[in-house]
Amino acid sequence: MNVSSPNTPGLRELQEKDALRKILSHLQTINKQQHHPKPILLKIAPDLTVSQVDDVIDLAMEIHLDGLVASNTTISREGLITTDNVVKETGGLSGLPVQQRSTELVRYIHQKTNGQIPIIASGGIFTAADVKAKLDAGASLIQVWTGFIYEGPGIVGKVLRF
């Protein structure tokens, strides 16, 4: 489940603990009633505060989520350089602008949960070294988005050569 898209007005407000508890608890109830329940994962924003990440972790452990995806796109424009030194665009940035924060989130979640919840790392993965960094931080799986767009299906073989 993704409630972290900055491109959908008001969606990120659903990352607050009370809203998430209502949504995820309801999804878990429905899922458990299915003949073949599916894994439920939550994709989080890289822009959450430590307190918000702690709330997400606590909730994920409490309601037995199957995993977390760290992370979606960022609204931060830190470190971006333009010709006129003014960043005018809005919306989420992916790829390299989110790479470091995504890895930090993976590491933090892994350490905070003692590896008890699977983490899918997403954000700024273009090379085998990027994959290794995410795995070393505690990721269980890797999700490639922006790199796939820029490099096509050949990126799979490229990121597996570490």
Helices and strands as residue ranges (DSSP letters): G 11-15, H 17-32, E 41-44, H 50-62, E 67-70, H 96-112, E 119-122, H 128-137, E 141-143, H 146-151, G 152-154, H 155-159
